[in-house]
Every structure is written in structure tokens, then in C-alpha cells.
Amino acid sequence: MIDDWLLDDIDAMAAGDPSNMLAAVASSGAQMREAVSVIDRAALNEVSKGDQPRNILIAGLGGSGVGGDVLRAVIGQSTPVPIISERSHSLPGWVGPMDVVIGVSCSGMTEETLSTTAEAGRRGARVITIGAGGSDLEKLSDSISGAVHFAIDAKGRSPRSSLWTHATPLLMVANAIGIAHIDEKEFDLAADLMDELSVANGPSVSLGENSAKALALSCAGSLPMVWGTGMIGATAAGRFMAQLAENAKIPAAHGELPEVGHNQIVTFDGVLAGAAPARDIFADNDGALDRRTHLYILRDTNEHPAVEKRIGIVSQIASDRNVPVTLIQARVGHPISRLASLIVPTDWASVYAGLALGIDPSQISTINQLKAGLLS
């Protein structure tokens, strides 16, 4: 059952959010500013002394792994060096001394990241790590010749709510390596934008004026299909899918245009397509939801003309089949700001969706059960 009114009750939201996930989302801009101010400049200088690598591989999972996607989205179109994200225990066979492997783990304890980072060291790759100070990841980095560690402090937040704490150092490391050329003023501009978006979408702004709350209710009652345009939109779409899963326990599909126009679009002819019947608040249905497909398209400002044309066609196809479509447009600006302008509102929406469904956004009992099983 969806509780629409709860989203206009600040005390009720606080009671349903004992781990302060709302405050974590609001801290996005502050995370970026702090990451820039506290990063080890001597370590950045050390990183800058190496030769340009053949490839960059980012090893990280879950919330800590999103940083690799952010890096690709921000600089992937402009750098001559391939950037690959690895989310497993092992490295591809081609990784060797000419490559840079960056292990990212907020806690510094992620099993898979430790495994791939150690393997990178054995293969002679250049190793850089980003994670909690004093963690297993830092100790591993210290044991690898020439490796450099950047300590971060998530201040007790989960990895998924600390994106900019670990993604910002990663972007700055890319600058130091020489594969990115991001003026540091862009971090300030992006942080200011994130603050602006958090004010506009924060808990004190009423449902009637809060686009993130409206988006949350839409997601809470549907089966979201989240598509993105370009690397910026696709990265934000993947992030939104994961945030809906963890914060609201809502399953969602995601993909990138034009690829999804060759596969996922056919679900509009499936049994889950078509808008769900209007909810009758007086009906006795035991709170059951009739979930139907709702298409959300996260649009970058720098779209290929053919993709822009596809959006119009896709929207018409969806409309013909009674599939609702919501377009979410990025702000104009540097890629960091464009990406942030899609991520911050959808982060807010994912938390609001969980609260509206009576779900604690921070609760991840299934993940903890999986980890406990691996240790047994």
C-alpha cells in the first residue's frame, strides 16, 4: 500500500528513516566539496609521475562500483584510453604492467575488490586504491610495490549514499594520470547544483511542488523501466535502477537508447504493459499493487540526433499501448553537472518511494544474509 500523505509529514518520514538516508542524499554536494578539500595532494602528485596507461580498469562493486561508471560517463567520450569497470573476483587476461587498476571500496573490505586488486599487484599492473583509511584495502595497497592509496571517510554512510565521496577522488585521480582535464571549479559548480536540487526536492517541499516526491509515487506504484540517453543518461539510469532496488525494494529494468529499442521495447506488447487501474482508496484490496510498466527516460543534453528522434517515436509507441512515459532532462553544463542533475533527483525519489511503501530505505537484510552465508 502506498502512503501518499506520509511524504508531506516530515516527522513520519524521519520515523521511517532511522538511518537518515534522506540526510545522506542531502549531503551530495557536501561530499564533493569535502572530497576535493581533503584529498592527499602529495599522493596525486605521485600518481601524476607515471606514463599514460594502455587501459584503466576500475574494480568495485555495488555502491562503490558506480564510481567507475561515473568516470566513464564524464570522460569516456574524450579520453583516448579505454576505461573498463570490473565487478567480479578476477581480472581480464589482458591486464598487465602497461595498465592501471584502481580498486574502489568505501569500506575497504569488499571481498571481490580485494581479490582483483591483489591480482593486479601480482601481474605488475600499476595499482591505485580508494577506500577507508586503515582498512584491508589500504593494507593491501601498502603491500604492493608502487601502489598509492587515497583514504576516504564515508562518515558511517552506506556506499550507495556516499557516491560523491568516492567518485570525486576517482575523477581527480584521472586528472593526475592525465586521461582527464577537469578544471577543479567544475567540482564547485556541480556541488552547488546538487545543493540546489536537494533544496528543491528536500523533505520540507510539499508533494505538489516536489518533482522527486511525485516521481517516487509514480515508481512506487509501477514496474519501472528506466532508459538513458548517451553515457550520461545510461549511467544515471543504471544508478536509478540500483537505488530503487536498495532503497525501495522495487525491481526495475534499465538500459540505454538506442540499444533498448532493439529488445526491451517489445515488452510494451506484454502482459505487464498498460497503465494500472486507478487506485480506489476505499477499496479493500489488502494493499496489493497492480504493477504495470512505466517508462522513464533520463535524457542527457548532448544527444545524438538519431536518439532524439527515437525518443519521439518510442513515446508514441508507448502511448499507443497505454504505457506511461516520464521524461527527465539533465541540466546544461559540464558532464559532472549534467550527470549530477539526473542522479540527485532520482536518488531522492528512490528514498521517498521506499518511505511511501512503508520500507526502511537503509535496510539490506538480504545482502547481509548473502554475506553471512559466504562466511559460513
C-alpha positions in Angstrom: 0.0 0.0 0.0 1.3 3.5 -0.9 1.0 6.2 1.7 0.9 9.4 -0.4 0.3 11.6 2.7 3.4 10.4 4.5 5.6 12.3 2.1 4.3 15.6 3.4 4.8 14.6 7.0 8.4 15.3 8.0 8.1 13.6 11.4 6.6 10.5 9.9 9.4 10.3 7.2 12.0 10.7 9.9 10.5 7.9 11.9 10.5 5.6 8.8 14.2 6.6 8.1 16.1 5.7 11.3 19.4 5.6 9.5 19.0 9.0 8.0 19.1 8.1 4.3 17.4 11.4 3.5 20.2 13.3 5.1 22.7 11.2 3.2 21.1 12.2 -0.1 21.1 15.9 1.0 24.8 15.7 1.7 25.7 15.0 -2.0 27.1 18.5 -2.6 29.0 18.5 0.7 30.5 15.1 -0.2 32.0 16.5 -3.3 33.4 19.6 -1.7 34.9 17.7 1.2 36.5 15.1 -1.2 38.2 17.9 -3.1 39.4 19.6 0.1 40.8 16.6 1.9 42.3 14.6 -0.9 46.0 13.8 -0.5 47.7 16.2 -2.9 51.1 14.6 -2.4 49.6 11.3 -3.5 48.0 12.9 -6.5 51.4 14.3 -7.4 52.9 10.8 -7.1 50.3 9.4 -9.4 51.0 12.1 -12.0 54.6 10.9 -12.4 53.6 7.7 -14.3 53.3 7.2 -18.0 49.9 7.2 -19.7 48.4 3.8 -19.3 47.2 1.5 -22.0 43.9 0.9 -20.2 42.2 1.9 -17.0 40.3 -0.7 -15.1 38.1 0.2 -12.1 37.5 -2.7 -9.7 34.5 -2.1 -7.5 31.0 -3.5 -6.7 27.6 -2.2 -5.6 27.6 1.4 -4.5 31.4 1.5 -4.6 31.4 0.3 -8.2 29.3 3.1 -9.5 32.3 5.4 -9.5 33.8 3.6 -12.4 30.6 4.2 -14.4 30.7 7.9 -13.4 34.3 8.2 -14.6 33.3 6.6 -18.0 30.3 8.9 -18.3 32.3 12.1 -17.5 35.4 11.5 -19.6 34.8 8.3 -21.7 34.0 10.2 -24.9 37.0 12.5 -24.7 39.8 10.2 -23.5 41.9 8.0 -25.8 42.3 5.5 -23.0 39.7 2.7 -22.6 38.0 2.7 -19.2 36.6 -0.6 -18.0 34.6 -1.5 -14.9 35.2 -4.9 -13.4 32.7 -6.3 -10.9 34.0 -9.8 -10.2 36.8 -11.6 -8.3 39.1 -11.8 -11.3 40.8 -9.6 -13.8 40.6 -9.9 -17.6 43.5 -11.8 -19.1 44.9 -8.7 -20.8 45.7 -6.8 -17.6 49.4 -6.3 -17.2 52.2 -3.8 -16.4 51.0 -1.3 -19.0 47.6 -0.9 -17.3 46.3 0.9 -14.3 43.9 -0.9 -11.9 42.0 1.3 -9.5 40.4 -0.6 -6.6 37.5 1.3 -5.0 35.7 0.2 -1.8 34.1 2.6 0.6 34.6 0.2 3.5 37.9 -1.1 2.2 36.6 -4.6 3.0 34.8 -5.7 -0.3 35.9 -9.3 -1.0 35.8 -9.0 -4.8 37.7 -5.7 -4.9 40.4 -7.0 -2.6 40.8 -10.1 -4.8 41.1 -8.2 -8.1 43.4 -5.6 -6.6 45.8 -8.3 -5.2 45.8 -10.0 -8.6 46.7 -6.7 -10.3 49.6 -6.3 -8.0 50.8 -9.9 -8.8 50.6 -9.1 -12.5 52.7 -6.0 -12.2 49.9 -3.5 -13.1 50.0 0.0 -11.6 47.7 -0.1 -8.6 45.7 2.8 -7.1 43.2 2.3 -4.3 40.4 4.4 -2.9 38.8 3.4 0.4 38.5 3.8 4.1 41.7 4.6 5.9 43.3 1.8 7.9 41.1 -0.8 6.0 42.2 -4.1 4.4 42.3 -2.3 1.1 44.8 0.3 2.3 46.9 -2.5 3.9 46.8 -4.4 0.7 47.8 -1.3 -1.2 50.8 -0.8 1.1 52.0 -4.3 0.4 52.1 -3.7 -3.4 55.2 -2.0 -4.8 54.4 1.5 -6.1 50.7 1.4 -5.2 49.1 4.6 -4.0 46.1 4.7 -1.6 43.6 7.5 -1.2 41.8 7.4 2.1 38.2 8.4 2.3 35.7 8.7 5.1 32.1 7.9 4.4 31.1 9.0 7.9 29.1 5.9 8.5 27.0 6.3 5.4 26.5 3.2 3.1 28.4 3.1 -0.2 25.3 3.8 -2.2 24.7 7.0 -0.2 28.4 8.1 -0.5 28.7 8.2 -4.3 30.4 11.5 -4.4 32.8 10.7 -1.6 34.5 8.0 -3.7 33.7 9.2 -7.2 35.2 12.6 -6.7 38.7 11.3 -5.8 38.4 8.9 -8.8 37.8 11.9 -11.1 40.8 13.7 -9.6 43.0 10.7 -10.0 42.0 10.6 -13.7 43.2 14.2 -13.8 46.5 13.3 -12.2 47.0 10.3 -14.6 46.5 12.6 -17.5 43.4 11.0 -19.0 41.1 13.7 -17.8 41.3 17.5 -17.8 38.7 18.7 -15.4 39.1 22.2 -14.0 38.5 22.0 -10.2 36.0 24.8 -10.5 33.7 22.2 -12.1 33.5 20.4 -8.8 32.4 23.5 -7.0 29.7 24.2 -9.7 28.5 20.6 -9.5 28.3 20.7 -5.7 26.3 24.0 -5.9 23.9 22.4 -8.3 23.5 19.3 -6.1 22.7 21.6 -3.2 20.2 23.5 -5.3 18.5 20.2 -6.4 18.4 19.0 -2.8 16.7 22.1 -1.6 14.1 21.8 -4.4 13.5 18.1 -3.7 14.0 18.0 0.0 11.5 16.8 2.7 10.2 20.2 3.5 9.0 20.9 0.0 5.4 19.7 -0.4 4.3 17.0 -2.7 2.6 19.4 -5.1 5.8 21.3 -5.7 8.4 18.5 -5.3 9.2 16.6 -8.5 11.2 13.9 -6.7 8.2 13.1 -4.5 5.9 12.9 -7.5 8.4 10.6 -9.2 8.6 8.5 -6.1 4.9 7.8 -6.0 4.9 7.0 -9.7 7.7 4.5 -9.2 6.1 3.0 -6.1 3.0 2.0 -8.0 4.6 0.7 -11.2 7.2 -1.6 -12.7 9.8 1.0 -13.7 11.7 0.6 -17.0 14.5 3.2 -16.9 16.2 4.2 -20.1 19.0 6.7 -20.5 20.5 8.5 -23.5 24.2 8.6 -24.0 26.8 7.7 -21.4 25.5 10.3 -19.0 21.8 9.2 -19.2 22.7 5.5 -19.2 24.9 5.8 -16.1 22.1 7.7 -14.3 19.6 5.1 -15.4 21.7 2.3 -14.0 22.1 4.2 -10.8 18.4 4.8 -10.5 17.6 1.1 -11.1 20.0 0.1 -8.3 18.7 2.8 -5.9 15.1 1.7 -6.5 16.2 -1.8 -5.6 18.1 -1.0 -2.4 16.1 2.0 -1.1 12.6 1.0 -2.2 12.9 -2.8 -2.8 11.3 -2.2 -6.3 12.5 -4.2 -9.2 13.3 -2.2 -12.3 14.8 -2.8 -15.8 17.3 -0.3 -17.2 19.2 0.2 -20.5 20.5 2.7 -23.0 18.9 4.1 -26.1 19.3 3.1 -28.9 20.1 -0.5 -27.7 16.8 -0.9 -25.8 14.9 0.0 -28.9 16.1 -3.4 -30.3 14.9 -5.5 -27.3 13.2 -4.0 -24.2 10.7 -2.1 -26.3 8.8 -5.3 -27.2 7.7 -5.6 -23.6 5.2 -2.9 -24.4 3.2 -5.6 -26.0 3.5 -7.9 -23.0 1.1 -8.7 -20.2 2.7 -6.1 -17.8 2.2 -3.2 -20.2 -0.6 -0.7 -20.0 -1.4 1.6 -17.1 -2.7 0.1 -14.0 -6.3 0.9 -13.0 -6.7 4.0 -10.8 -6.3 3.2 -7.2 -9.5 3.3 -5.1 -8.5 4.4 -1.6 -11.8 3.0 -0.3 -11.4 -0.5 -1.9 -10.5 -3.5 0.4 -7.6 -5.0 -1.6 -5.2 -5.8 1.3 -2.8 -3.2 0.0 -2.0 -5.1 -3.1 -0.5 -3.2 -6.1 -1.2 -3.9 -9.7 2.2 -3.1 -11.0 2.4 -2.2 -14.7 5.3 -0.9 -16.9 6.1 2.8 -16.6 8.8 4.1 -18.9 11.3 6.7 -17.5 13.7 8.2 -20.0 16.7 10.1 -18.5 17.9 12.4 -21.1 21.4 14.0 -21.5 21.6 17.4 -23.1 24.1 16.1 -25.6 22.1 13.5 -27.6 22.8 12.1 -31.0 20.1 13.4 -33.4 19.0 9.8 -34.2 18.5 9.1 -30.5 16.5 12.3 -30.1 14.3 11.1 -33.0 13.9 7.7 -31.4 12.5 9.3 -28.2 9.6 10.8 -30.0 8.8 7.5 -31.8 9.2 5.5 -28.6 6.9 7.8 -26.7 4.2 7.4 -29.4 4.6 3.6 -29.4 4.2 3.6 -25.6 1.3 6.0 -25.7 -0.5 3.8 -28.2 -0.2 0.9 -25.7 -1.2 2.9 -22.7 2.3 2.7 -21.2 3.0 5.9 -19.2 6.2 7.8 -20.2 8.1 10.3 -17.9 11.0 12.3 -19.4 13.7 13.5 -17.0 16.0 16.1 -18.5 19.6 16.8 -17.5 20.8 20.3 -16.9 23.1 22.0 -19.3 26.8 22.2 -18.3 29.9 20.2 -17.7 29.4 16.4 -17.8 29.8 16.2 -14.0 26.9 18.6 -13.5 24.8 17.0 -16.2 25.2 13.6 -14.5 24.6 15.0 -11.1 21.4 16.7 -12.3 20.0 13.3 -13.2 21.3 11.4 -10.2 20.4 13.7 -7.3 16.6 13.9 -8.0 16.3 10.2 -8.7 18.3 9.4 -5.5 15.7 11.5 -3.6 12.9 9.7 -5.4 14.2 6.2 -4.6 14.2 7.1 -0.9 10.8 8.7 -0.9 9.4 5.6 -2.8 10.6 3.3 0.0 9.1 5.5 2.7 5.8 5.8 0.8 5.7 1.9 0.7 6.5 1.7 4.5 10.0 0.4 3.8 13.2 1.5 5.7 15.4 2.7 2.9 18.6 1.6 4.7 17.6 -2.0 5.4 19.5 -4.5 3.3 18.8 -7.8 5.2 19.1 -9.9 2.0 22.5 -8.6 1.2 23.6 -9.2 4.8 22.2 -12.7 4.6 24.1 -13.4 1.5 27.4 -12.1 3.0 26.7 -14.2 6.2 26.2 -17.3 4.0 29.5 -16.7 2.3 31.3 -16.6 5.6 29.7 -19.8 6.9 
